[in-house]
Amino acid sequence: MARILIMPRQGNTVESCIITRWLAGEGDRVSADDPVCEVETDKASFDVAAGSDGIVLKILRAEGEDVPVLEPIAVIGALGENWKDAFGTSPAASARSAEDVIEAAQAAVKAAHEAARDAQVRDGSARDGSVPAETAVSRAGPGEEAGLSPRARARAAAENVDASSLRGTGPGGRVIERDVIEAAASRPPMTAAARAAIASEDAIAKGAGTALGGRVGMADLSAPGQSAAAPSAVYSPSAAAVPSAVRRTSAAAPSTAPAPSTAGGFTETPLAGVRKIISERMLSSLAGTAQLTFNGSAPADRILDLRSRFKSSEAALGLSDVTIGDLVLFAVSHVLPRFPGANATLEGGILRSYERVHLALAVDTPRGLMVPVIRDADLLGLREISGEAKRLAAACRSGSIDPAELSGGTFTVSNLGALGVESFTPVLNAPQVAILGVDAILPRAAAGPGGSVILEQRMGLSLTVDHQIVDGAPAALLLKAIADAIADIDLLLMA
C-alpha cells in the first residue's frame, strides 16, 4: 500500500526544513534506509530516509521549498500503484493535481493525527509531545477559514493578495495556493522597491508603470488614505476589473519620491532558506528583548604568553592546539556559576537560571551563523573545552552537526577578535539573556610606574544582556569578573 513520507522533526525547536536536493526521482526504487532527499534547517543539514521499500510514486514538494515538519513530501509504494490512494482519495480523483489531492486529504489526515495524539495523551505516552510519523501533519492555526487552505493563506500573505476575493478552484470551491499564484501573476510587473512598499501597506499603485521596462516603480505609487474607511493596499483581483479600484487614488498628496536611478547594474536576491530564517530570528531577538551592551577590556599579556607557551609545548601534553578563543571559553565557563542571573533563559515570562553552564559558541559557516553548545562546560578542563569547541565547529562547517547539539545553550560567546574587530554589539541568542563578544587584542595606553604612560596589550570585551532580566550593576560585575579571569588566566588554570 502506498505510504506518505513526511518531513521529519529534527529537534523540539525545528518548525520547518528546506529541501535542498532530491536524491531519488519519481519511478526510482528505494529501500527503507536509502536517503531520498537532503534537507536543511537554520542549524544543520541531514538526509531523509525512505522509511519503507518500494517505488517513489510521487514527489510532492520541490527543491528549495521550506516545508513545515510533519508535512507530506513524497509518496512511496508498489509499482503501478496510484499515489493518490495514500491519501484515501478515490481513483476517480486521479486527474486532479497533486495540490488538490493533498489539500483535500489534509482534513482527514489531520483528524487521524489528532485522534492518535488524544489517545496518547489519555494513556500518558505523549509526555514529550511526540506524534506518530505516519499520521502527523501540521495543525490548523487559530481562526483558519474553511474556504482557504493553509498554503494558500501563507502564499497570500507573502504576495500581499486579498484571498477573500478569490474564486477557489479547489475541492468544494476552496481557495488553494494555485489560485493565489495566478492572482499575483495577473498584477502589473513592479520594481523591488515598489513591491516592498505595497507589501508593507505603505503605498498603493496609482496607475500604469513608468519605470524601466514598463514596471510599476516608486514614482507610480501614492500614500494610502488616512481615513478608517480607506481601502487596503492588498491587491484584490475582484477590484482589478474596475480601474478606479485598482488605482485607489488617495485624497492625500501624491508621493514626491523620485524614481530610482537605473544607472549601473544591480542584483536582486530574495531572502530564502537558511538566510531568511536567520534574519527572522535576529529581528525577533531585537524586537522581543531589551538589549543593552557593556564594553570593557582585559589585560592580555598573560593569555598571550600562555598561548605562546602552549603552541611550543610537547605534543604529548595536548596543548599545542589550544587557542586564545579556547582560553576565553574556559574563563567564561568558570566565572558564570557565580552569576546565575546571566546563565539563564527567558521563555513565556518564565526565567530559568541554570546550575551548570551549557556554553554556546558562534560559528561562521558557508550556510550562515550556527551556535553549537558545549555541555557542562564548567565541569570541563581546558583541553576538553578546546577539543569540544573544535569538534563542534568542524561539524557545523561540514553540515554534519547533530541538531541536538545546537540547542539548550545557557550563555553564548561570539569571538570576532581574530578578524580584527575592535568593538561590536553582539545580538542575544534568544531565549538566553546574555552574550559575550570577544574583540581584538590591541595596544592601549595605561598608567605605568611613577606616573608614566605605557602601552599594554588589552582584549576588548562586549557584553550584551536582556535588560528586562539583568540590571546594569550585575552586568558590569559579570564583565569585570570575566576580564579579571582573563587577566589571571594562569592562576585560574591552577585553581
NUKEVO-513060 format. One record per atom (N, C-alpha, C): x, y, z; residue in three letters. Coordinates in steps of 0.2 Angstrom, whole numbers, plus 5000, padded with zeros to 4 digits. Layout:
N
XYZALA/...
END
This chain:
495
500449945000MET/500050005000MET/500450065000MET/500250114996ALA/500650174996ALA/500750215003ALA/501350235004ARG/501450265011ARG/501650345010ARG/501450385014ILE/501650455014ILE/502250465018ILE/502750495014LEU/503350515018LEU/503350585020LEU/503450595026ILE/503350665029ILE/504050695031ILE/504050765031MET/504650795034MET/504750785041MET/505250745043PRO/505350735050PRO/505550795054PRO/505450785060ARG/505550835065ARG/506250825068ARG/506750875067GLN/507450875070GLN/507450915076GLN/507350895082GLY/507450935087GLY/506750975089GLY/506650985095ASN/506051015098ASN/505951085095ASN/506451125093THR/506351195091THR/506351205083THR/506451145080VAL/506451155072VAL/505651155070VAL/505451205066GLU/504751205064GLU/504751195056GLU/505251195053SER/505251185045SER/505951165043SER/505951135037CYS/506651115034CYS/506551135027CYS/507151155024ILE/507151165017ILE/507451105013ILE/507051085008ILE/507351035004ILE/507851064999ILE/508451045000THR/509051064996THR/509151024990THR/509050954990ARG/509150914984ARG/508750854985ARG/508450824979TRP/508150764979TRP/508650714977TRP/508750664981LEU/509250614979LEU/508950554975LEU/508250544975ALA/507950494971ALA/507350534967ALA/507250514961GLY/506750544957GLY/506150494957GLY/505550524954GLU/504950484953GLU/505150424949GLU/504850364951GLY/505050304947GLY/505650264950GLY/506050294954ASP/506650264957ASP/506450214962ASP/506750154962ARG/506650104968ARG/507150124973ARG/506850124979VAL/507250134985VAL/507150084991VAL/507650074995SER/507550035001SER/507350085007SER/507150055013ALA/506950095018ALA/507450135021ALA/508150115021ASP/508650155023ASP/508950205018ASP/508750205012ASP/509050245007ASP/508850315008ASP/509350365008PRO/509150435008PRO/508850455002PRO/508250485002VAL/507850504996VAL/507950584995VAL/508150625000CYS/508250694999CYS/508650725004CYS/508950775003GLU/509350815008GLU/508950875010GLU/508950885016VAL/508650945019VAL/509050985024VAL/508851045025GLU/509251085030GLU/508851135034GLU/509051145040THR/508751195044THR/509151255045THR/509051295049ASP/509451355051ASP/510051335055ASP/510051265057LYS/510551245061LYS/511051185058LYS/510751145054ALA/511051085051ALA/510751065045ALA/511151015041SER/510850985036SER/510850905037SER/510450875034PHE/510350795035PHE/509950765030PHE/510050695029ASP/509650665024ASP/509050635027ASP/508550625023VAL/507850595025VAL/507850535021VAL/507750475025ALA/507750415023ALA/507050395020ALA/506950345016ALA/506350325013ALA/505850295018ALA/506150265023GLY/505750235028GLY/505350165026GLY/505350155020SER/505050085018SER/505250075011SER/505250005009ASP/505449985002ASP/504950004997ASP/505150014991GLY/504650024986GLY/504850074981GLY/504350104977ILE/504550154971ILE/504350224974ILE/504750274972VAL/504550344973VAL/503950354968VAL/503350354970LEU/502750364966LEU/502650444964LEU/502750484969LYS/502650554968LYS/503050594973LYS/503450644970ILE/503750694974ILE/503250754975ILE/503150774981LEU/502550824982LEU/502850894983LEU/503450904985ARG/503750964986ARG/504450974983ARG/504551034980ALA/505151044975ALA/505751064979ALA/506351054976GLU/506951084979GLU/506851154980GLU/507151174986GLY/507151244988GLY/506551264992GLY/506051224993GLU/505451234997GLU/505551235004GLU/505351275008ASP/505351275015ASP/504751235018ASP/504851175020VAL/504251135021VAL/504151125029VAL/503551145032PRO/503451135039PRO/503551055041PRO/503851045047VAL/503950975049VAL/503250945049VAL/503350875048LEU/502750835048LEU/502250845043LEU/502450875037GLU/502050885031GLU/502250835026GLU/501850815022PRO/502050765016PRO/502450795012PRO/503050755010ILE/503450775005ILE/503550724999ILE/503350665000ALA/503350614994ALA/502850554996ALA/502750514991VAL/502350454992VAL/502750394989VAL/502850344993ILE/503250284991ILE/502750224991ILE/502750184986GLY/502350124986GLY/502550074981GLY/502050034979ALA/502249974974ALA/502150004967ALA/502549964963LEU/502549984955LEU/501849984953LEU/501650034949GLY/500950034946GLY/500350064951GLY/500550074957GLU/500050094962GLU/499950164961GLU/499350184962ASN/499150264962ASN/499350294968ASN/499750344967TRP/500050384973TRP/499450414977TRP/498950434974LYS/498450474977LYS/498050424982LYS/498150364981ASP/497750314986ASP/498050324993ASP/498650344994ALA/498950355000ALA/498550405005ALA/498250455001PHE/497850505005PHE/497150485006PHE/496950425004GLY/496250405004GLY/495750434999GLY/496050454994THR/495650484988THR/495450424984THR/494950434980SER/494650384976SER/495050384969SER/495050334965PRO/495350334959PRO/495050384954PRO/494450404955ALA/494050454951ALA/494450524951ALA/494850534957ALA/495150594958ALA/495850594954ALA/496050544951SER/496650534948SER/496850594943SER/496450624940ALA/496550684936ALA/496750744939ALA/496550754946ARG/496750814949ARG/497450824951ARG/497650884952SER/498350904953SER/498550874960SER/499250874961ALA/499450854967ALA/499250894973ALA/499250964971GLU/499051014977GLU/498351004979GLU/497850984974ASP/497150974975ASP/497050914980ASP/497450864978VAL/497350804982VAL/497650804989VAL/498150834989ILE/498450844996ILE/498050885000ILE/497850944998GLU/497450985002GLU/496750965003GLU/496450924999ALA/495850885000ALA/495950835006ALA/496450805006ALA/496550755011ALA/496850775017ALA/497050845018GLN/497350865024GLN/496850865030GLN/496250875029ALA/495750875035ALA/495750805037ALA/495650755033ALA/495650685035ALA/496250665039ALA/496850685036VAL/497450665039VAL/497550695046VAL/497350765046LYS/497450795052LYS/497050765058LYS/496450745056ALA/495950715061ALA/496250655063ALA/496550615059ALA/496850555062ALA/497450565066ALA/497850615064HIS/498450645069HIS/498150665076HIS/497650705076GLU/497350725082GLU/497050675086GLU/496750625083ALA/496450575087ALA/497050525090ALA/497550515086ALA/498150475089ALA/498450515094ALA/498550585094ARG/498850625099ARG/498350625105ARG/497750625104ASP/497250625110ASP/497350555114ASP/497350505110ALA/497450435113ALA/498050435117ALA/498650465114GLN/499250465118GLN/499250505124GLN/498850555124VAL/498850595130VAL/498450565135VAL/497950525133ARG/497550485138ARG/497950435141ARG/498350405138ASP/498750345141ASP/499450375144ASP/499550435143GLY/500150465146GLY/500750455142GLY/500750435135SER/501350415131SER/501550475127SER/501250535128ALA/501450585124ALA/501750645128ALA/502050625133ARG/502350675138ARG/502850725134ARG/503150695130ASP/503650735126ASP/503450775120ASP/502750765119GLY/502450805113GLY/502550775107GLY/502850705106SER/502950675100SER/502350645097SER/502250635091VAL/501650615087VAL/501850565082VAL/501450515081PRO/501650465076PRO/501750495069PRO/502350475066ALA/502550505060ALA/502050485054ALA/501750425055GLU/501350405049GLU/500650445048GLU/500450485054THR/499850515053THR/499950595055THR/500550615056ALA/500650685058ALA/500650735053ALA/500350785053VAL/500350845049VAL/500250905053VAL/500350965050SER/500351025054SER/499651035056SER/499551065062ARG/498851085064ARG/498651145061ARG/498051155061ALA/497751225058ALA/497851275063ALA/498051335061GLY/498151395066GLY/497451415068GLY/497451455073PRO/496851485076PRO/496551525071PRO/495851525070GLY/495451565066GLY/495551545058GLY/495751485057GLU/495851465050GLU/495151465046GLU/495151495041GLU/494551495037GLU/494451425033GLU/493751405033ALA/493651345030ALA/493751345022ALA/493751405019GLY/493751405012GLY/494451425010GLY/494951425014LEU/495651445012LEU/496151395015LEU/496551365011SER/497051315013SER/497651355016SER/497951315021PRO/498551345024PRO/499051375019PRO/499251335014ARG/499751355009ARG/499451415006ARG/498851415004ALA/498551475001ALA/498651535005ALA/498451535012ARG/498551585016ARG/499251615017ARG/499751565017ALA/500451585018ALA/500651625011ALA/500451595006ARG/500651624999ARG/500351694999ARG/499651705001ALA/499351765000ALA/499651815005ALA/499851795011ALA/500251845015ALA/500951865012ALA/501251825009ALA/501951835006ALA/501851875000ALA/501251864996GLU/501151904989GLU/500751964990GLU/500451974997ASN/500052034998ASN/499452034994ASN/499151974993VAL/498551964989VAL/497951954994VAL/497351994992ASP/496751984996ASP/496451914994ASP/496551864998ALA/496251794996ALA/495551794997ALA/495251835001SER/494551835002SER/494151844996SER/494451884991SER/494051904985SER/494151854979SER/494551804980LEU/494751754975LEU/494151704974LEU/494151674968ARG/493651614967ARG/494051554967ARG/493951514972GLY/494351454973GLY/494251394968GLY/494751364966THR/494651314961THR/494851244964THR/494951244971GLY/495051184974GLY/494351144976GLY/494451094980PRO/493851054981PRO/493351094985PRO/492751094983GLY/492151124986GLY/492251204985GLY/492651224980GLY/492751294979GLY/493251324984GLY/493651284987ARG/494151304992ARG/494751344988ARG/494951404991VAL/495551434988VAL/496151404990VAL/496551384984ILE/497151344985ILE/497751394983ILE/498351364984GLU/498951404983GLU/498951424975GLU/498751384971ARG/498751394964ARG/498351464962ARG/497751464966ASP/497351524964ASP/497751594966ASP/498051584972VAL/498451644974VAL/498951664969VAL/499351614967ILE/499951624962ILE/499651654956ILE/499051634953GLU/498851664947GLU/498551734948GLU/498351744954ALA/498051814956ALA/498651864956ALA/499251844959ALA/499851884960ALA/500151894953ALA/500151844949ALA/500451844942ALA/500051894937ALA/499451904939SER/498951954935SER/499152024936SER/499552044941ARG/499652114943ARG/500252134938ARG/500252204937PRO/500752234933PRO/501452214936PRO/501952214932PRO/502652204935PRO/502852264939PRO/503252254944MET/503452304949MET/504252304950MET/504452354952THR/505152354954THR/505152324961THR/505752304964ALA/505852284970ALA/505652334976ALA/505852394975ALA/505652444980ALA/504852454980ALA/504552454974ALA/503852464974ALA/503452404977ALA/503752344975ARG/503452284978ARG/503452284986ARG/504052304988ALA/504152304996ALA/503652364999ALA/503652414996ALA/503252474998ALA/502452454999ALA/502252414993ILE/501552394993ILE/501452334998ILE/501952294999ALA/501852235003ALA/501852265011ALA/502152315012SER/502152345019SER/501552385020SER/501152395015GLU/500552445015GLU/500752515016GLU/501352535014ASP/501552605015ASP/501352645009ASP/501152615003ALA/500952644997ALA/500452604993ALA/500152634988ILE/499752594984ILE/499852624976ILE/499752574972ALA/499852594965ALA/499352644962ALA/499552694958LYS/499152744956LYS/499052744948LYS/499352704945GLY/499252694938GLY/499752654934GLY/499852654928ALA/500252614924ALA/501052634926ALA/501452584925GLY/502152584927GLY/502552634922GLY/502952674925THR/503352714921THR/504152704922THR/504252654926ALA/504952634927ALA/505252594921ALA/505852574922LEU/506152534916LEU/505852474914LEU/505652464908GLY/505352404906GLY/504552404907GLY/504252464908GLY/503552474910GLY/503352454917GLY/503852444921ARG/503652414928ARG/503452474932ARG/503052454937VAL/502752504942VAL/503352514947VAL/503552584947GLY/504052604952GLY/503852644957GLY/504352674961MET/504152714967MET/503752774965MET/503952804959ALA/503652864956ALA/502852854954ALA/502752784954ASP/502052764952ASP/501552754958ASP/501852764964LEU/501452744970LEU/501252814973LEU/500752804977SER/500552864981SER/500352834988SER/500352884993ALA/500252865000ALA/499452845001ALA/499352785005PRO/498652765006PRO/498252815010PRO/497652815009GLY/497152865013GLY/497252855020GLY/497152915023GLN/497252915031GLN/496552895034GLN/495952895031SER/495352885035SER/495252815036SER/494852795041ALA/494752725043ALA/494452685037ALA/494052725033ALA/493752685028ALA/494152675021ALA/494852705022ALA/495252695016ALA/495352625014ALA/495352605008PRO/495452535006PRO/496152515007PRO/496252455008SER/496852425010SER/497352425004SER/497952415005ALA/498452414999ALA/498552344997ALA/498152295000VAL/498252224997VAL/497852224991VAL/498252184986TYR/497952184979TYR/497352134979TYR/496852154976SER/496152124976SER/495952104969SER/496052044966PRO/495852034959PRO/495152054957PRO/494652054962SER/493952074960SER/493952144959SER/494452184962ALA/494452254961ALA/494852274955ALA/495152224952ALA/495652244947ALA/495252264940ALA/494552234940ALA/494152254934ALA/493952324934ALA/493952354940VAL/493752424940VAL/494352474941VAL/494552514935PRO/495252544936PRO/495252594942PRO/494752624944SER/494752664950SER/494952624956SER/494652564956ALA/494852524962ALA/495552504962ALA/495752484956VAL/496452464956VAL/496952524958VAL/496752584955ARG/497252634957ARG/497152664964ARG/496552664967ARG/496352684973ARG/496752754975ARG/496652804971THR/497052864971THR/496852894978THR/497352914982SER/497252944989SER/497053014988SER/496653034993ALA/496553104994ALA/497153144996ALA/497653114999ALA/498253145001ALA/498653164995ALA/499153204997ALA/499553224991ALA/499953174989ALA/500053164982PRO/500453104979PRO/501153114981PRO/501453054982SER/502153044984SER/502653084979SER/503153124982THR/503653154978THR/504253124978THR/504253054980ALA/504853014980ALA/505153014973ALA/505753024971PRO/506053024965PRO/506152944963PRO/506052934956ALA/506152864953ALA/506852844955ALA/506952784956PRO/507652754957PRO/508052764951PRO/508652774952SER/509152784946SER/509252714943SER/509252714936THR/509352654933THR/510052644931THR/510452694933ALA/511152694930ALA/511552634934ALA/511952604931GLY/512352544934GLY/511952484935GLY/512252424936GLY/511952364937GLY/511852344944GLY/511352304945PHE/511252284952PHE/510952214952PHE/510952174957THR/510752104958THR/510152104963THR/509652074962GLU/509052074967GLU/509051994969GLU/509151984976THR/509151914978THR/508651914984THR/508051884983PRO/507551874988PRO/507851834994PRO/507751855000LEU/507951815006LEU/507651745006LEU/507951695006ALA/507651625006ALA/508051585010ALA/507751525012GLY/508151475015GLY/508451495022GLY/509051465023VAL/509351475030VAL/509451555031VAL/509651585026ARG/509751665027ARG/509151695029ARG/508551675026LYS/507951705028LYS/507751695036LYS/507851625038ILE/507751605044ILE/508151645049ILE/508851655048ILE/509251685052ILE/509051755053ILE/508851795047SER/508651865048SER/508051865052SER/507551825051GLU/506951825055GLU/507151815063GLU/507651775064ARG/507751765071ARG/508151825074ARG/508551855070MET/508951915073MET/508451965074MET/507951975069LEU/507452035070LEU/507052015076LEU/506851955077SER/506451935083SER/506751945089SER/507451935090SER/507851945096SER/507852015098SER/507952065093LEU/508052135094LEU/507352155096LEU/506752135093ALA/506152155094ALA/505852135101ALA/506052075103GLY/505752045109GLY/506152055115GLY/506752085115THR/507152095121THR/507352165122THR/507552185128ALA/507852255129ALA/508652245130ALA/508952245124GLN/509652235123GLN/510052295125GLN/510552285130LEU/510952335132LEU/511652305132LEU/512152345129THR/512852325128THR/513352365133THR/513752325136PHE/514352355140PHE/514952335137PHE/515452385137ASN/516052375134ASN/516652385139ASN/517152345139GLY/517652345143GLY/518252315140GLY/518852295144SER/519352265141SER/519752235147SER/520252185145ALA/520552145150ALA/521352145148ALA/521752155153PRO/522552145151PRO/522652075148PRO/522952075142ALA/523052015138ALA/523751995138ALA/524252025142ASP/524951995142ASP/524951925144ASP/524651905149ARG/524751835152ARG/524351785147ARG/523851805144ILE/523451755140ILE/523851745133ILE/524251805131LEU/524651795125LEU/525251755127LEU/525551765132ASP/526151725134ASP/525951655135ASP/525351635138LEU/525151565139LEU/525051535132LEU/524751565128ARG/524651545121ARG/525251525118ARG/525751575118SER/526451565115SER/526751495118SER/526751495125ARG/527051435128ARG/526651365126ARG/526051365125PHE/525651315123PHE/525851285116PHE/525951335112LYS/526051325105LYS/526751285104LYS/527151305108SER/527851275108SER/527951215112SER/527451195116SER/527451135121SER/527451075117SER/527651025121GLU/527750955119GLU/527050925116GLU/527050895111ALA/526350865108ALA/526050825113ALA/526350785117ALA/526050745122ALA/525650775127ALA/525750835128LEU/525350875133LEU/524650895130LEU/524550895123GLY/523950905120GLY/523750975121GLY/524251025121LEU/524051095122LEU/524251135116LEU/524651115112SER/524851155106SER/524351185102SER/523751155102ASP/523151175098ASP/522751225101ASP/522851235108VAL/522451275112VAL/522451355109VAL/521951385108THR/521951455105THR/521751505111THR/521851565109ILE/521651625113ILE/520851615114ILE/520451595109GLY/519751585110GLY/519551535115GLY/519951475115ASP/519851425119ASP/519951445127ASP/520451485128LEU/520651515134LEU/520051555137LEU/519751595132VAL/519251635134VAL/518651595136VAL/518451545132LEU/517951505134LEU/518051465141LEU/518651445142PHE/518751415149PHE/518651475154PHE/518851535153ALA/518751585158ALA/518051595159ALA/517651605154VAL/516951625155VAL/516551565158VAL/516751505156SER/516351445159SER/516451445167SER/517051465169HIS/517151455176HIS/517051525180HIS/516851575177VAL/516551635180VAL/515851635181VAL/515451605176LEU/514751605175LEU/514351575181LEU/514651525184PRO/514251495190PRO/514151545196PRO/514551595196ARG/514451645201ARG/513951695199ARG/513651695193PHE/513151745191PHE/512551705188PHE/512251675192PRO/511651635189PRO/511151675185PRO/511051735187GLY/510551785183GLY/510751795176GLY/511351785174ALA/511651795167ALA/511651725164ALA/511751675168ASN/511751605165ASN/511051575165ASN/510651605160ALA/509951595161ALA/509551605154ALA/508951585154THR/508551595148THR/507851625150THR/507551655146LEU/506851685147LEU/506351665142LEU/505851625144GLU/505351605139GLU/504751605142GLU/504251635138GLY/503551635140GLY/503451665147GLY/503851725149GLY/503851755155GLY/504151715161GLY/504451665160ILE/504751625165ILE/505551625164ILE/505851645169LEU/506551645170LEU/506851585173LEU/507351555169ARG/507651495171ARG/508351505172ARG/508651495178SER/509351505179SER/509651435180SER/510251425178TYR/510551355177TYR/511151355182TYR/511151295185GLU/511751275189GLU/512351265185GLU/512251225180ARG/512851205175ARG/512851255169ARG/513451265166VAL/513551315161VAL/513551275154VAL/513051285150HIS/513051255144HIS/513251315139HIS/513851315137LEU/514151365134LEU/514151365126LEU/513751415123ALA/513651415116ALA/514251455113ALA/514451435107LEU/514951475103LEU/514751485096LEU/514751555094ALA/514551575087ALA/515051545082ALA/514851515077VAL/515251485072VAL/515051515065VAL/515551545062ASP/515351565055ASP/515451505050ASP/514951495046THR/514951435041THR/514751465034THR/514851425029PRO/514651445022PRO/513851455022PRO/513551415027ARG/512751425027ARG/512551475031ARG/512951505035GLY/512751565039GLY/512951545046GLY/512751585051LEU/512951585058LEU/512651525061LEU/513051485065MET/512751425069MET/513051435076MET/512651405081VAL/512851415088VAL/512851345091VAL/513351305091PRO/513351245094PRO/513551255102PRO/513351205106VAL/513351205113VAL/513851155116VAL/514351185120ILE/514751145124ILE/514451125131ILE/514151065132ARG/513851045138ARG/514251045144ARG/513951065150ASP/514351065156ASP/515051095156ASP/515151145152ALA/515751175151ALA/516151195158ALA/515751215163ASP/516051225169ASP/516351175173ASP/516251105170LEU/516551045173LEU/517151025169LEU/517251055164LEU/517751035159LEU/518451065160LEU/519051035159GLY/519651065159GLY/519751105152GLY/520351135152LEU/520551175146LEU/520551135140LEU/520951075140ARG/521051035134ARG/520351005132ARG/519850985137GLU/519250965135GLU/518851015131GLU/518851075134ILE/518451135131ILE/518751145124ILE/519351145123SER/519751165117SER/519551105112SER/519551045114GLY/519350995109GLY/518650995107GLY/518251005112GLU/517551005110GLU/517351065106GLU/517651125107ALA/517551185103ALA/517751165096ALA/518251135095LYS/518551125088LYS/518051065084LYS/517851015088ARG/517450965085ARG/516750995083ARG/516451035087LEU/515851065086LEU/515851115080LEU/516451155079ALA/516451205074ALA/516551165067ALA/516951115067ALA/517051075061ALA/516451045059ALA/516051015064ALA/515450985062ALA/514951035059ALA/514951095061CYS/514551145059CYS/514751165052CYS/515351175050ARG/515551195044ARG/515451135039ARG/515551075041SER/515451025036SER/514651005035SER/514251035039GLY/513551015039GLY/513350955042GLY/513750925046SER/513650855049SER/513450865057SER/513350925059ILE/513150935066ILE/512450905068ILE/512450875074ASP/511850845076ASP/511450905079ASP/510750905076PRO/510350965078PRO/510250975086PRO/510350915089ALA/510350915097ALA/510850955100ALA/511450965096GLU/512051005099GLU/511951075097GLU/511451095094LEU/511351165093LEU/510751195097LEU/510551165102SER/510051195107SER/510251185114SER/509951215118GLY/510051205125GLY/510551255128GLY/510851295125GLY/511351345127GLY/511151395133GLY/511551405137THR/511351455143THR/511651525142THR/512251525138PHE/512651585138PHE/513051575131PHE/513151635128THR/513451625121THR/514051675121THR/514651645118VAL/515251685116VAL/515351695109VAL/515351755107SER/515551765100SER/516151805099SER/516651775095ASN/517351795095ASN/517451825088ASN/517551885088LEU/517751925081LEU/518451955082LEU/518751945087GLY/519451975088GLY/519951955083GLY/519951885081ALA/520351865076ALA/520351895070ALA/519751935068LEU/519651965062LEU/519752045063LEU/520052055068GLY/520252125069GLY/519752175072GLY/519152155074VAL/518652195076VAL/518752225083VAL/518752285083GLU/518952315089GLU/518352325094GLU/517752325092SER/517152335096SER/516552315092SER/516052285095PHE/515452265091PHE/514852255097PHE/514252255094THR/513752245098THR/513452175097THR/513552125101PRO/513352055099PRO/512552055101PRO/512152015097VAL/511452015097VAL/511351955101VAL/510851955106LEU/510651905110LEU/510451845106LEU/510651785109ASN/510451725106ASN/509851695110ASN/509251725109ALA/508651715112ALA/508551635112ALA/508251615118PRO/508051645124PRO/508551665129PRO/509151655128GLN/509751675133GLN/509651745134GLN/509951765140VAL/509851835142VAL/510551875142VAL/511051835140ALA/511751875140ALA/512151835134ALA/512551885131ILE/513051855126ILE/513751895127ILE/514251865126LEU/514951905127LEU/515251905120LEU/515451965118GLY/515851975112GLY/516551985113GLY/516951945110VAL/517651955111VAL/518051995105VAL/518352045107ASP/518652095102ASP/519352085101ASP/519652125097ALA/520352115095ALA/520852135101ALA/521452105101ILE/521952125106ILE/522352185103ILE/522352245107LEU/522652295104LEU/523052335109LEU/523652365107PRO/524052405112PRO/523652465114PRO/523552475121ARG/523252535123ARG/523652575129ARG/523552635129ALA/523952675134ALA/523652655141ALA/524152645146ALA/524052635153ALA/524552665157ALA/524352675164ALA/524752705169ALA/525352665170ALA/525952685170GLY/526552645172GLY/526852675179GLY/527352645181PRO/527752665187PRO/527852745187PRO/527852775193GLY/528052845194GLY/527652885189GLY/526952875188GLY/526552915184GLY/526752915176GLY/527152865174SER/527252865167SER/526752835163SER/526752835156VAL/526252805152VAL/526552755148VAL/526252695148ILE/526552635145ILE/526052605140ILE/526252565135LEU/525752535131LEU/525652465134LEU/525052445134GLU/524852375137GLU/524352345132GLU/524552275131GLN/524052235127GLN/523452225130GLN/522852245127ARG/522252235131ARG/521752205126ARG/521352155128MET/520752125124MET/520152155126MET/519852175120GLY/519152215121GLY/518652165122GLY/518152175126LEU/517552135128LEU/516952175127LEU/516352145124SER/515752175124SER/515252125126SER/514852145132LEU/514352105135LEU/513652135133LEU/513252095130THR/512552115129THR/512152075133THR/511652115137VAL/511152075141VAL/510452105140VAL/509952055142ASP/509252075141ASP/509152115148ASP/509052185147HIS/508952225152HIS/508352215156HIS/507852175153GLN/507252155157GLN/507452115163GLN/508052075162ILE/508152025167ILE/508852045171ILE/509352075167VAL/509952085170VAL/510052165171VAL/510152185177ASP/510252255178ASP/510952275177ASP/511052345177GLY/511652375175GLY/512252355179GLY/512152355186ALA/512652335191ALA/512852265190ALA/512452215190PRO/512652145189PRO/512952135183PRO/512752165177ALA/513052155171ALA/513852185171ALA/513952245174ALA/514552275175ALA/515052225179ALA/514752195185LEU/515152155189LEU/515352085185LEU/514852065181LEU/515052005177LEU/515552015172LEU/515552075169LEU/516052095164LEU/516752105167LEU/516752135173LYS/517352145177LYS/517652075179LYS/517252025181ALA/517451965183ALA/517751925177ALA/517451925171ILE/517751895166ILE/518451925164ILE/518451995164ALA/519052025162ALA/519652005167ALA/519452005174ASP/519951985179ASP/520151915178ASP/519751865176ALA/519851795174ALA/520351795169ALA/520251835163ILE/520651835158ILE/521351865159ILE/521351915164ALA/522051945166ALA/522451895170ALA/522151855174ASP/522451805178ASP/522351735176ASP/522351725169ILE/522151655166ILE/522551605169ILE/523251615170ASP/523651565173ASP/523451545180ASP/523251585184LEU/523051575191LEU/522451535190LEU/521951555186LEU/521351515185LEU/521451445183LEU/521951425179LEU/522051365177LEU/522351315183LEU/522651355188MET/522951315193MET/522451305199MET/521851335198ALA/521351335204ALA/521051265204ALA/
END
